[in-house]
Amino acid sequence: MFRKLALSLTLALCALPAAARENYALLIGANDYPNLDQKYWLNGPKNDVELVRDYLLQAAPVPFAPQNVVLLTDGTPGVQPATLQAIRDQIAALTAKAQPGDFIYLHFSGHGTRAPATHDPTELDGLDELFLPVDIGPWNDTVGAVENALVDDEIGAMIDGLRAKGADVWVVFDSCHSGTATRAADIGDDDLRLRQLDPAALGLDPDALEEIASRSIGDPRAPEEPPVDLSGSAQPGAFIAFYAAQTNEVTPEKNLPKGKPDRKPQGVFTYTLFETLAEHPGATYGQIGQEILRKYAVKNLARATPLFEGDLDAVAFSGDAAAPVTQWQAEVQDGSFTIPAGDLHGIALGDLLAVMASAADATDAALGYVQVTEVQTFSTTATPVAHDGKTLPEELPKGVMLRKLGAAVDFTLTVALPPPGTSPADALLAELATLQELVGPRLIFVAPGAEADLRLAVLPQSPRPDAIWVLPATGLAEDLSQTPSVSSSDKSPQDLALTLGDTLTAMARALNLMKLGGSLGSGSSLNVEVEMLTKSAANPSLTPLAFTPVPVLLPNDEVHVLAQNHSDQPVDVNVLYLGADYAITHWAAERLHPGDTLKRGLFAIGGEALGQERMIVVVTPAQAHSPVENLSFLAQDALELTREVTAGQGAEPGLSALLAEAGFGETTRGAVALGASTAEAAGPAPIILQMELRTRPAP
């Protein structure tokens, strides 16, 4: 249910740590693979495990003693590399000392791949998923295995051994198993690498692997089989697993955090996970997973669909439920303020922080303000600044707090231009001024290869070599059928700029709606429960759409909404759908009085544009006798992914100041509705709940 999973709502779950428990961590990062060609080596796993170590020792919501946090990685003095034997030895040592109630965190960063399963009945797809230690060897036909690989079955047995001792285990895999991807935009040799390994590099036949996997194709709605599936285990300890990608997807590493001059290669999944943990240390595993998916979509970080399994209603690290942390006690010395929070907590250079005498004081009672002058991963330094008519007094009470202010949503979108030298790129670059005038100041164009949210590229080997393609921040084009592009051979340079500008504007509107979902409703006490349901010809009974794994729907599957207002005030509920084609469709606007229930069919999945999609539910506190809050003005037409014609002029500005900033306009979109209601447009709502969906063709 949305209410249980949304980070924007007040947390209600609370798990008390076991008495005298120990917290352990084994952090495995495989960078250099001496037995493989150097082009397959990675840069980020070492940085991943160091980031995780620092978080556990400095910022975790439960204490980790330094001697209980073990690293296995190469390139760090005094640290043993992540060989297969070292991993086995450390797991064995953990198993020997684990006691009932202990908590164990395991982190695997490095390459993954697949190989023919040694025991076919245990693998539905006929393949073993492998994590590759640094001493990985080739495929050995004699024994039918990859030398020194850590096979999913063995990982499962290791985790079962820890759980059998009564310890709770959370395992995170920042690796992937897919063997194919397209690197499309050149953003620097070391800025982007993929944590996949071509099976051919180990002496495996990729075609044979694909043939084995194709035998297991069944109902696409069936949940993805986790690489390490312990769902049937009866061990006493709890189990939670996070996977960076499904078995047919890739996961990247790139220089992070964005905008930092000293950023360094990190696994995108690892960094996003610990950024979320730093911001929401008292969240449940399910809430953390939902926020990772939202960050992936908003920031264009990766096209992968992370998997989350286990006891997702439990609070992370078996800690206590708590609201997001937005203030920290400051150390004051020589007029400078220092707090134990930084990049990972969402603080940026130049931010204003309120100086509070007490953590319980309202923000408008701030003693004054400071501005961030230096920010590191886990620390921030700020100096006093006059703001809002206030100047800090010379004498401050002991124990002052620095509080993050409600920052405005950043609706800017940076777009990297294509390198010159091809006809499509040169035509576009010649009309860059036209393009900039069309899209306005919110879209910022930067040099080819520069850090950006989106990347424009020409792909000579693609089905549309004359087109400008719009790629995610990574520069990867993994599914060209779902990647927007604008042809150039049938357009003048000016028409190319106009059509591309229309494409980018439509994409920005959709992305900005998701940004609003992360900024509104923090700390709301609205007691409203929302659940999405589905039914199909094969299963005509309404079935709840679970949060994890990300639900898969097929054409003609129906989607229904069930909303219950448990609060003591009326609320308005709006439902929108963000399609893979960047369409925003408005499906419902209903008033729920205290105790009311809304249950209605919304729509059926179409068959034209399928892929990554998102359900958005907006809940608004309402005044009695007021008009129903109706957000139909947020709708926009589907973006034609392969633009062959010139676009018209952009839409008029939106009806509210915030949504106008986001770039919305008043447009409509036709759809096949199961039931419809329309009304006049109104303003934005204070809470936005989001749910990921994947739509796929029928088999």
C-alpha positions as CSV (number, residue, x, y, z in Angstrom):
1,M,0.0,0.0,0.0
2,F,1.2,3.5,-0.8
3,R,0.8,4.7,2.7
4,K,3.2,2.1,4.1
5,L,5.8,2.7,1.5
6,A,5.8,6.5,0.9
7,L,8.8,8.2,2.4
8,S,6.8,11.5,2.5
9,L,4.4,10.2,5.1
10,T,4.9,9.8,8.9
11,L,6.5,6.4,9.7
12,A,4.5,4.1,12.0
13,L,6.7,1.1,12.2
14,C,9.1,0.5,15.0
15,A,11.6,-2.3,15.5
16,L,13.5,-2.4,18.8
17,P,17.1,-3.6,18.6
18,A,17.8,-6.8,20.4
19,A,19.5,-6.4,23.8
20,A,23.3,-6.5,23.7
21,R,23.3,-7.3,20.0
22,E,26.3,-6.9,17.8
23,N,26.3,-5.3,14.4
24,Y,28.7,-6.7,11.8
25,A,29.5,-5.8,8.2
26,L,31.5,-7.5,5.4
27,L,32.1,-5.1,2.5
28,I,33.4,-6.7,-0.7
29,G,34.7,-4.6,-3.6
30,A,36.4,-6.2,-6.6
31,N,38.2,-3.7,-8.9
32,D,41.2,-5.2,-10.7
33,Y,40.9,-8.6,-12.4
34,P,44.4,-9.7,-13.2
35,N,43.2,-12.7,-15.2
36,L,41.0,-10.5,-17.5
37,D,41.8,-7.9,-20.1
38,Q,42.3,-4.6,-18.4
39,K,39.4,-3.1,-20.3
40,Y,37.1,-5.1,-17.9
41,W,38.6,-3.7,-14.7
42,L,36.5,-1.5,-12.6
43,N,37.2,1.8,-10.8
44,G,34.3,2.1,-8.3
45,P,34.0,-0.9,-6.0
46,K,36.8,0.2,-3.8
47,N,35.1,3.6,-3.4
48,D,31.8,1.9,-2.8
49,V,33.0,-0.2,0.2
50,E,34.9,2.8,1.6
51,L,31.7,4.9,1.4
52,V,29.7,2.2,3.1
53,R,32.4,1.7,5.8
54,D,32.4,5.5,6.6
55,Y,28.6,5.6,6.7
56,L,28.4,2.6,9.1
57,L,31.0,4.1,11.4
58,Q,29.9,7.7,11.3
59,A,26.3,8.0,10.4
60,A,24.4,4.7,10.7
61,P,21.3,4.8,13.0
62,V,22.7,1.8,14.9
63,P,26.3,1.5,16.2
64,F,28.9,-0.5,14.3
65,A,32.2,-1.0,16.1
66,P,35.3,-0.5,13.8
67,Q,36.6,-4.0,14.5
68,N,33.2,-5.4,13.3
69,V,33.4,-3.7,9.9
70,V,35.7,-5.7,7.5
71,L,36.7,-4.7,4.0
72,L,37.9,-6.9,1.2
73,T,39.1,-4.9,-1.7
74,D,42.2,-4.2,-3.8
75,G,44.2,-1.0,-3.9
76,T,43.8,-0.1,-0.2
77,P,46.9,-0.6,2.0
78,G,46.5,-3.2,4.7
79,V,43.3,-4.6,3.2
80,Q,43.0,-8.1,1.8
81,P,41.8,-8.2,-1.8
82,A,38.4,-9.8,-2.6
83,T,39.5,-13.3,-3.6
84,L,37.1,-16.2,-3.5
85,Q,39.0,-17.7,-0.5
86,A,39.1,-14.5,1.4
87,I,35.3,-14.1,1.0
88,R,34.7,-17.7,2.1
89,D,37.0,-17.2,5.1
90,Q,35.4,-14.0,6.3
91,I,31.8,-15.4,5.9
92,A,33.0,-18.4,7.9
93,A,34.4,-16.2,10.6
94,L,31.1,-14.2,10.8
95,T,29.1,-17.4,11.0
96,A,31.3,-18.7,13.9
97,K,30.7,-15.6,16.1
98,A,27.2,-14.7,15.1
99,Q,24.6,-14.9,17.9
100,P,20.8,-14.7,18.0
101,G,19.7,-11.1,17.5
102,D,22.9,-9.9,15.8
103,F,22.7,-7.9,12.6
104,I,24.9,-8.6,9.6
105,Y,25.3,-6.3,6.6
106,L,26.9,-7.8,3.5
107,H,27.9,-5.7,0.4
108,F,29.1,-7.0,-2.9
109,S,30.4,-4.5,-5.5
110,G,32.0,-5.8,-8.7
111,H,31.4,-7.7,-11.9
112,G,28.6,-10.2,-12.3
113,T,27.8,-12.6,-15.1
114,R,25.9,-15.9,-15.9
115,A,26.9,-19.4,-16.6
116,P,25.1,-22.7,-17.3
117,A,23.6,-23.9,-14.0
118,T,25.3,-26.8,-12.3
119,H,21.9,-28.0,-11.0
120,D,19.2,-27.2,-13.5
121,P,16.2,-27.8,-11.2
122,T,17.3,-25.0,-8.9
123,E,17.5,-22.4,-11.6
124,L,14.3,-21.6,-13.5
125,D,16.2,-20.0,-16.4
126,G,18.9,-22.8,-16.5
127,L,21.6,-20.3,-15.6
128,D,23.7,-19.6,-12.4
129,E,24.2,-16.0,-11.5
130,L,27.8,-15.3,-10.5
131,F,29.6,-12.7,-8.5
132,L,33.2,-12.4,-9.7
133,P,36.0,-12.2,-7.1
134,V,39.3,-10.6,-8.3
135,D,40.9,-14.0,-8.9
136,I,38.3,-15.1,-11.3
137,G,39.4,-17.7,-13.9
138,P,37.9,-18.9,-17.2
139,W,35.1,-21.4,-17.9
140,N,36.4,-24.9,-17.3
141,D,34.7,-27.5,-19.5
142,T,36.1,-30.3,-17.4
143,V,34.2,-29.3,-14.2
144,G,31.4,-27.3,-15.9
145,A,32.1,-24.1,-14.0
146,V,33.8,-20.8,-14.0
147,E,37.0,-21.0,-12.0
148,N,36.9,-19.1,-8.6
149,A,33.4,-17.7,-9.3
150,L,31.1,-17.2,-6.3
151,V,27.9,-18.9,-7.5
152,D,24.4,-17.8,-6.3
153,D,23.8,-21.2,-4.7
154,E,26.9,-20.8,-2.6
155,I,26.0,-17.3,-1.6
156,G,22.6,-18.5,-0.6
157,A,24.1,-21.3,1.6
158,M,26.4,-18.7,3.3
159,I,23.5,-16.5,4.1
160,D,21.4,-19.4,5.4
161,G,24.3,-20.3,7.7
162,L,24.3,-16.8,9.2
163,R,20.5,-16.9,9.6
164,A,20.7,-20.3,11.2
165,K,22.6,-18.7,14.0
166,G,19.7,-16.3,14.6
167,A,21.3,-13.3,13.0
168,D,19.4,-10.9,10.7
169,V,21.1,-10.4,7.3
170,W,20.9,-7.6,4.8
171,V,22.8,-8.2,1.6
172,V,23.3,-5.7,-1.2
173,F,24.6,-6.6,-4.7
174,D,25.9,-3.8,-6.8
175,S,26.7,-5.9,-9.8
176,C,24.8,-7.1,-12.9
177,H,24.5,-10.3,-15.0
178,S,23.5,-9.0,-18.4
179,G,26.0,-9.6,-21.2
180,T,24.8,-6.9,-23.7
181,A,24.5,-3.1,-23.7
182,T,25.2,-0.3,-26.1
183,R,27.7,2.4,-25.1
184,A,26.4,5.4,-27.1
185,A,27.8,8.7,-25.9
186,D,31.5,9.4,-25.2
187,I,31.6,11.0,-21.7
188,G,35.2,10.2,-20.9
189,D,37.1,6.9,-20.6
190,D,36.8,6.7,-16.8
191,D,33.5,8.4,-16.1
192,L,31.3,5.4,-17.0
193,R,31.8,1.7,-16.7
194,L,29.4,-1.2,-16.5
195,R,29.4,-3.9,-13.9
196,Q,28.8,-6.6,-16.4
197,L,31.2,-9.0,-18.0
198,D,30.8,-10.3,-21.5
199,P,30.5,-14.1,-21.0
200,A,32.9,-14.5,-23.9
201,A,35.7,-13.0,-21.8
202,L,35.4,-16.1,-19.6
203,G,35.3,-18.5,-22.6
204,L,31.5,-18.9,-22.5
205,D,29.3,-18.8,-25.6
206,P,26.9,-15.8,-25.2
207,D,24.5,-17.3,-27.9
208,A,24.4,-20.6,-26.0
209,L,23.5,-18.8,-22.8
210,E,20.8,-16.8,-24.5
211,E,19.4,-20.0,-25.9
212,I,19.3,-21.6,-22.5
213,A,17.6,-18.6,-20.9
214,S,15.0,-18.4,-23.7
215,R,13.6,-21.8,-22.8
216,S,12.3,-20.5,-19.5
217,I,10.1,-17.6,-20.9
218,G,6.7,-17.7,-19.2
219,D,4.1,-15.2,-18.1
220,P,5.9,-11.8,-18.3
221,R,3.9,-10.8,-15.2
222,A,5.7,-13.3,-13.1
223,P,8.2,-11.7,-10.7
224,E,11.8,-11.6,-11.7
225,E,13.7,-14.5,-10.1
226,P,16.2,-12.9,-7.6
227,P,19.8,-13.9,-8.2
228,V,19.9,-15.2,-4.6
229,D,16.4,-16.3,-3.6
230,L,16.0,-17.4,0.0
231,S,12.2,-16.7,0.1
232,G,11.6,-20.4,1.0
233,S,14.2,-20.6,3.7
234,A,12.9,-21.4,7.2
235,Q,16.0,-20.0,9.0
236,P,15.2,-18.1,12.2
237,G,17.1,-14.9,11.2
238,A,15.5,-12.3,9.0
239,F,16.7,-11.7,5.4
240,I,16.6,-8.7,3.2
241,A,18.3,-8.5,-0.2
242,F,18.8,-5.5,-2.6
243,Y,19.9,-6.1,-6.1
244,A,21.1,-3.3,-8.4
245,A,19.5,-4.8,-11.5
246,Q,17.5,-7.6,-12.9
247,T,19.4,-10.4,-14.6
248,N,18.8,-9.0,-18.1
249,E,19.9,-5.4,-17.2
250,V,23.1,-3.6,-16.6
251,T,24.2,-1.3,-13.7
252,P,26.8,1.4,-14.1
253,E,29.4,3.1,-12.1
254,K,30.1,6.8,-12.7
255,N,31.7,9.8,-11.0
256,L,29.6,11.0,-8.1
257,P,28.2,13.1,-6.5
258,K,27.1,15.3,-9.4
259,G,28.7,18.7,-9.4
260,K,31.6,18.0,-7.1
261,P,35.0,18.8,-8.5
262,D,36.5,15.9,-6.4
263,R,33.9,13.4,-7.3
264,K,35.1,9.8,-7.9
265,P,33.8,6.6,-9.5
266,Q,31.0,5.0,-7.5
267,G,28.4,2.4,-8.1
268,V,25.3,4.3,-9.0
269,F,23.2,1.8,-7.0
270,T,25.5,2.0,-3.9
271,Y,25.7,5.8,-3.9
272,T,21.9,6.1,-4.4
273,L,21.2,3.6,-1.6
274,F,23.4,5.3,1.0
275,E,22.2,8.8,-0.1
276,T,18.7,7.6,0.7
277,L,19.8,6.0,4.0
278,A,21.5,9.3,5.1
279,E,18.4,11.3,4.3
280,H,16.0,8.8,5.8
281,P,17.9,6.7,8.5
282,G,14.7,5.5,10.1
283,A,12.9,4.3,7.0
284,T,11.8,0.8,6.2
285,Y,13.5,-1.3,3.5
286,G,10.4,-0.8,1.3
287,Q,10.5,2.9,1.7
288,I,14.2,3.0,0.9
289,G,13.6,0.9,-2.3
290,Q,10.8,3.1,-3.4
291,E,12.9,6.3,-3.0
292,I,15.8,4.6,-5.0
293,L,13.4,4.0,-7.9
294,R,12.2,7.6,-7.8
295,K,15.8,8.9,-7.7
296,Y,16.7,6.7,-10.6
297,A,13.8,8.1,-12.7
298,V,14.2,11.8,-11.7
299,K,18.0,11.9,-12.1
300,N,18.2,9.6,-15.2
301,L,20.8,7.6,-13.3
302,A,20.1,4.2,-14.8
303,R,17.5,2.3,-16.7
304,A,17.9,-0.7,-14.5
305,T,15.0,-1.9,-12.2
306,P,16.5,-2.8,-8.8
307,L,15.0,-5.7,-7.0
308,F,14.2,-5.8,-3.3
309,E,13.1,-8.9,-1.4
310,G,12.6,-10.0,2.2
311,D,11.0,-8.3,5.2
312,L,10.6,-4.9,3.5
313,D,8.3,-3.6,6.3
314,A,11.1,-3.8,8.8
315,V,13.2,-0.7,9.6
316,A,16.7,-0.7,8.0
317,F,19.4,-2.1,10.2
318,S,16.7,-3.4,12.6
319,G,16.7,0.1,14.0
320,D,14.0,2.4,15.2
321,A,11.5,4.1,12.9
322,A,12.0,7.8,12.6
323,A,11.2,10.8,10.4
324,P,13.8,12.1,8.0
325,V,16.7,13.9,9.6
326,T,16.8,17.6,8.6
327,Q,18.8,19.1,11.5
328,W,22.0,18.4,13.3
329,Q,23.8,19.7,16.4
330,A,26.5,22.1,15.5
331,E,30.0,22.7,16.8
332,V,30.8,26.4,16.9
333,Q,34.4,27.6,16.8
334,D,35.8,30.9,15.8
335,G,32.5,31.9,14.2
336,S,32.4,28.8,12.0
337,F,29.7,26.1,12.3
338,T,30.3,22.4,11.6
339,I,27.7,19.6,11.5
340,P,28.1,15.8,10.9
341,A,26.2,15.8,7.6
342,G,27.2,16.6,4.0
343,D,26.8,15.6,0.4
344,L,25.2,12.3,1.2
345,H,22.5,14.1,3.3
346,G,21.5,16.4,0.5
347,I,23.5,19.5,1.6
348,A,25.1,21.5,-1.2
349,L,27.7,24.4,-1.3
350,G,25.9,27.7,-0.8
351,D,22.8,26.3,0.9
352,L,21.3,28.3,3.7
353,L,20.7,26.6,7.1
354,A,18.7,28.0,9.9
355,V,20.4,28.2,13.4
356,M,17.9,26.9,16.0
357,A,18.2,27.2,19.8
358,S,16.3,23.9,20.1
359,A,15.4,21.0,17.9
360,A,11.8,21.5,18.8
361,D,11.5,25.2,17.8
362,A,9.6,26.2,14.7
363,T,11.7,27.3,11.8
364,D,10.4,30.9,12.0
365,A,12.0,31.1,15.5
366,A,15.5,30.8,14.0
367,L,18.1,32.8,15.7
368,G,19.6,33.5,12.3
369,Y,21.2,31.8,9.4
370,V,24.5,30.4,8.1
371,Q,25.6,29.6,4.5
372,V,27.5,26.4,3.6
373,T,31.1,27.2,2.6
374,E,32.5,23.7,2.5
375,V,30.8,20.3,2.2
376,Q,32.2,16.8,2.3
377,T,30.5,13.4,2.3
378,F,29.8,13.5,6.1
379,S,30.6,17.0,7.2
380,T,29.6,20.6,6.4
381,T,31.1,23.9,7.4
382,A,29.0,27.1,7.3
383,T,29.5,30.8,8.3
384,P,26.9,33.3,9.5
385,V,25.0,35.4,6.9
386,A,22.3,38.0,7.2
387,H,19.1,36.7,5.8
388,D,15.3,37.4,6.1
389,G,16.1,40.5,8.2
390,K,18.0,38.5,10.8
391,T,21.6,38.5,11.9
392,L,23.0,36.0,14.4
393,P,23.6,37.3,17.9
394,E,27.1,37.3,19.2
395,E,26.1,35.1,22.2
396,L,24.5,31.8,21.2
397,P,23.0,29.2,23.6
398,K,24.7,25.8,24.0
399,G,23.8,23.0,21.7
400,V,22.5,25.0,18.7
401,M,21.1,23.1,15.7
402,L,21.5,23.7,12.0
403,R,18.3,23.0,10.1
404,K,17.9,22.4,6.4
405,L,15.3,24.8,5.0
406,G,12.6,23.8,2.6
407,A,14.5,24.1,-0.6
408,A,12.8,25.0,-3.8
409,V,12.5,22.2,-6.3
410,D,15.3,22.5,-8.9
411,F,13.5,22.4,-12.2
412,T,16.6,22.9,-14.3
413,L,17.7,20.1,-16.7
414,T,21.2,20.0,-18.1
415,V,21.6,18.5,-21.6
416,A,24.9,17.6,-23.1
417,L,25.2,18.5,-26.8
418,P,26.4,16.0,-29.4
419,P,30.0,16.2,-30.5
420,P,30.4,18.0,-33.8
421,G,31.5,16.2,-37.0
422,T,28.3,14.5,-38.1
423,S,25.6,16.1,-40.3
424,P,22.8,15.8,-37.7
425,A,25.0,17.2,-34.9
426,D,26.4,20.1,-37.0
427,A,22.9,21.0,-38.1
428,L,21.7,21.2,-34.6
429,L,24.7,23.1,-33.3
430,A,24.2,25.7,-36.0
431,E,20.7,26.4,-34.6
432,L,21.6,26.2,-30.9
433,A,20.4,29.7,-30.3
434,T,17.0,28.8,-31.7
435,L,16.8,25.7,-29.5
436,Q,17.7,27.6,-26.4
437,E,15.1,30.3,-27.1
438,L,12.4,27.6,-27.6
439,V,13.1,25.7,-24.4
440,G,13.8,28.6,-22.1
441,P,16.3,29.0,-19.3
442,R,15.3,25.8,-17.4
443,L,17.1,23.6,-19.9
444,I,20.8,24.2,-19.8
445,F,23.0,23.0,-22.7
446,V,26.5,22.0,-21.9
447,A,29.5,20.7,-23.9
448,P,29.7,17.2,-25.2
449,G,31.0,14.8,-22.5
450,A,30.2,17.2,-19.7
451,E,28.2,16.2,-16.7
452,A,24.5,16.3,-17.6
453,D,21.0,14.9,-16.9
454,L,20.4,14.0,-20.5
455,R,22.8,13.5,-23.5
456,L,22.2,14.1,-27.1
457,A,24.0,11.8,-29.5
458,V,24.2,10.6,-33.0
459,L,24.4,6.8,-33.4
460,P,25.7,5.8,-36.8
461,Q,25.2,2.1,-36.2
462,S,21.5,2.6,-35.0
463,P,18.4,2.1,-37.2
464,R,18.2,5.9,-37.4
465,P,21.7,7.1,-38.2
466,D,20.4,10.5,-39.2
467,A,18.7,11.1,-35.9
468,I,19.6,13.0,-32.7
469,W,19.0,10.6,-29.9
470,V,18.1,11.7,-26.3
471,L,20.0,9.4,-23.9
472,P,20.1,9.2,-20.1
473,A,22.9,10.7,-18.0
474,T,25.0,7.6,-18.4
475,G,25.0,7.9,-22.2
476,L,23.7,4.3,-22.6
477,A,21.1,3.4,-25.2
478,E,20.0,0.0,-24.0
479,D,16.6,-0.1,-25.7
480,L,16.4,2.1,-28.7
481,S,12.7,1.4,-29.2
482,Q,12.1,3.3,-25.9
483,T,14.7,6.1,-26.5
484,P,13.4,9.4,-28.0
485,S,15.0,10.5,-31.2
486,V,14.4,13.2,-33.8
487,S,15.3,12.7,-37.5
488,S,17.3,15.3,-39.3
489,S,17.4,14.4,-43.0
490,D,13.8,15.4,-43.5
491,K,14.2,18.8,-41.7
492,S,15.9,22.1,-42.1
493,P,18.3,22.9,-39.2
494,Q,15.7,25.3,-37.8
495,D,12.9,22.6,-37.9
496,L,15.3,20.1,-36.3
497,A,15.9,22.5,-33.4
498,L,12.2,23.2,-33.0
499,T,11.2,19.5,-33.0
500,L,14.0,18.6,-30.6
501,G,13.1,21.5,-28.3
502,D,9.5,20.3,-28.2
503,T,10.8,16.8,-27.3
504,L,13.0,18.0,-24.5
505,T,10.2,20.2,-23.1
506,A,7.8,17.3,-22.9
507,M,10.4,15.1,-21.2
508,A,11.2,17.9,-18.7
509,R,7.6,18.2,-17.7
510,A,7.3,14.5,-16.9
511,L,10.6,14.5,-15.0
512,N,9.6,17.6,-13.0
513,L,6.3,16.0,-11.9
514,M,8.5,13.2,-10.3
515,K,10.7,15.9,-8.7
516,L,7.6,17.4,-7.0
517,G,6.8,13.9,-5.7
518,G,10.0,14.0,-3.7
519,S,9.6,17.5,-2.3
520,L,6.0,17.7,-1.1
521,G,4.3,16.3,1.9
522,S,7.3,15.7,4.2
523,G,6.0,15.1,7.7
524,S,2.4,15.1,6.7
525,S,0.1,13.4,9.2
526,L,-2.7,12.7,6.7
527,N,-4.1,9.3,7.5
528,V,-5.1,8.2,4.0
529,E,-4.5,4.7,2.6
530,V,-4.2,4.2,-1.1
531,E,-3.8,0.9,-2.9
532,M,-3.6,0.1,-6.6
533,L,-5.3,-3.0,-7.9
534,T,-5.3,-4.9,-11.2
535,K,-7.2,-7.6,-13.0
536,S,-6.8,-9.3,-16.4
537,A,-8.6,-11.8,-18.6
538,A,-6.5,-14.6,-17.1
539,N,-7.1,-13.4,-13.5
540,P,-10.5,-11.5,-13.4
541,S,-10.4,-10.9,-9.6
542,L,-9.0,-7.6,-8.4
543,T,-5.5,-8.2,-7.0
544,P,-3.3,-5.6,-5.2
545,L,-0.3,-4.4,-7.1
546,A,2.7,-5.1,-4.8
547,F,5.5,-2.5,-4.5
548,T,8.2,-5.1,-5.0
549,P,9.2,-6.5,-7.2
550,V,8.1,-3.7,-9.6
551,P,4.8,-4.9,-11.0
552,V,4.6,-6.0,-14.7
553,L,1.4,-5.4,-16.6
554,L,0.4,-6.5,-20.2
555,P,-1.8,-4.8,-22.7
556,N,-5.5,-4.9,-21.7
557,D,-4.7,-5.4,-18.0
558,E,-6.9,-3.1,-16.0
559,V,-5.8,-0.8,-13.2
560,H,-8.1,0.2,-10.3
561,V,-7.7,2.4,-7.3
562,L,-8.8,1.9,-3.7
563,A,-8.5,4.8,-1.4
564,Q,-9.7,5.1,2.2
565,N,-9.7,8.3,4.3
566,H,-9.0,7.5,7.9
567,S,-8.4,11.1,8.8
568,D,-10.8,13.6,10.5
569,Q,-10.9,16.0,7.5
570,P,-11.9,15.7,3.9
571,V,-9.2,15.1,1.3
572,D,-9.1,15.2,-2.5
573,V,-7.5,12.3,-4.4
574,N,-6.1,12.7,-7.9
575,V,-4.6,9.8,-9.9
576,L,-2.2,10.4,-12.8
577,Y,-0.2,8.1,-15.0
578,L,3.3,8.8,-16.3
579,G,3.8,6.7,-19.5
580,A,6.9,5.3,-21.0
581,D,6.2,7.8,-23.9
582,Y,6.3,10.7,-21.4
583,A,2.6,11.2,-21.5
584,I,0.9,12.5,-18.4
585,T,-2.7,11.2,-18.2
586,H,-5.1,12.3,-15.5
587,W,-7.6,9.6,-14.5
588,A,-9.4,10.7,-11.3
589,A,-10.2,13.6,-9.1
590,E,-12.4,12.7,-6.1
591,R,-13.4,14.2,-2.7
592,L,-13.2,11.8,0.2
593,H,-14.8,12.8,3.4
594,P,-13.7,11.2,6.8
595,G,-14.4,7.5,6.6
596,D,-15.1,7.5,2.9
597,T,-13.8,4.9,0.5
598,L,-13.0,5.4,-3.2
599,K,-13.0,2.2,-5.4
600,R,-13.1,2.6,-9.1
601,G,-11.6,1.4,-12.3
602,L,-9.2,3.7,-14.0
603,F,-7.8,2.4,-17.3
604,A,-6.6,-0.5,-19.3
605,I,-3.0,-0.8,-20.5
606,G,-2.6,0.1,-24.2
607,G,-0.2,-1.6,-26.5
608,E,1.6,1.3,-28.2
609,A,4.3,2.6,-25.9
610,L,5.5,0.1,-23.2
611,G,8.3,0.2,-20.7
612,Q,9.1,2.1,-17.5
613,E,6.0,3.8,-16.3
614,R,4.8,5.3,-13.0
615,M,1.5,5.7,-11.1
616,I,1.2,9.0,-9.2
617,V,-1.4,9.6,-6.5
618,V,-1.9,13.2,-5.2
619,V,-3.6,13.6,-1.8
620,T,-4.8,17.2,-0.9
621,P,-6.3,18.3,2.4
622,A,-9.6,19.9,1.5
623,Q,-11.9,22.6,3.0
624,A,-15.6,21.8,3.4
625,H,-17.8,23.1,0.5
626,S,-14.7,23.9,-1.6
627,P,-14.4,22.8,-5.2
628,V,-12.7,19.4,-5.7
629,E,-8.9,19.8,-6.4
630,N,-8.6,18.7,-10.0
631,L,-5.2,18.3,-11.6
632,S,-6.3,17.4,-15.1
633,F,-4.3,20.4,-16.3
634,L,-1.1,18.5,-15.7
635,A,-1.9,16.2,-18.6
636,Q,0.2,16.2,-21.7
637,D,0.1,14.3,-25.0
638,A,2.3,11.3,-25.6
639,L,5.8,12.1,-26.9
640,E,6.3,10.5,-30.3
641,L,9.6,8.7,-29.6
642,T,10.7,8.7,-33.2
643,R,9.9,12.3,-34.3
644,E,9.6,12.6,-38.1
645,V,7.6,15.8,-38.3
646,T,8.2,19.3,-37.1
647,A,6.7,20.3,-33.8
648,G,4.3,23.2,-33.2
649,Q,4.9,25.9,-30.7
650,G,5.0,25.1,-27.0
651,A,2.0,25.1,-24.6
652,E,1.0,28.1,-22.5
653,P,2.3,28.3,-18.9
654,G,0.6,26.3,-16.2
655,L,-2.0,27.6,-13.8
656,S,0.0,27.7,-10.6
657,A,3.3,29.3,-9.9
658,L,5.0,26.1,-8.9
659,L,3.8,24.0,-11.8
660,A,4.5,26.9,-14.2
661,E,8.1,26.7,-13.0
662,A,8.0,23.0,-13.7
663,G,7.1,23.7,-17.3
664,F,3.6,22.3,-17.3
665,G,0.9,23.6,-19.6
666,E,-2.8,23.1,-20.3
667,T,-3.0,20.2,-22.7
668,T,-5.2,17.2,-23.0
669,R,-4.8,13.6,-24.0
670,G,-7.4,11.1,-25.2
671,A,-7.4,7.7,-23.7
672,V,-9.6,4.6,-23.3
673,A,-11.0,5.0,-19.8
674,L,-12.9,2.6,-17.7
675,G,-14.6,5.6,-16.1
676,A,-13.8,9.3,-16.4
677,S,-14.4,12.5,-14.5
678,T,-13.4,16.0,-15.5
679,A,-13.5,19.4,-13.9
680,E,-11.9,22.7,-14.0
681,A,-8.1,22.9,-13.3
682,A,-6.9,23.9,-9.8
683,G,-3.7,24.2,-8.0
684,P,-1.0,21.7,-7.0
685,A,-1.4,19.3,-4.1
686,P,0.9,19.0,-1.0
687,I,1.5,15.2,-1.1
688,I,2.5,13.1,-4.1
689,L,2.9,9.3,-3.8
690,Q,4.5,7.3,-6.6
691,M,4.6,3.7,-7.7
692,E,6.8,2.1,-10.4
693,L,5.3,-0.1,-13.1
694,R,6.7,-1.9,-16.1
695,T,4.5,-2.6,-19.1
696,R,5.5,-5.3,-21.6
697,P,4.1,-6.8,-24.8
698,A,1.9,-9.9,-24.4
699,P,3.8,-13.1,-25.1
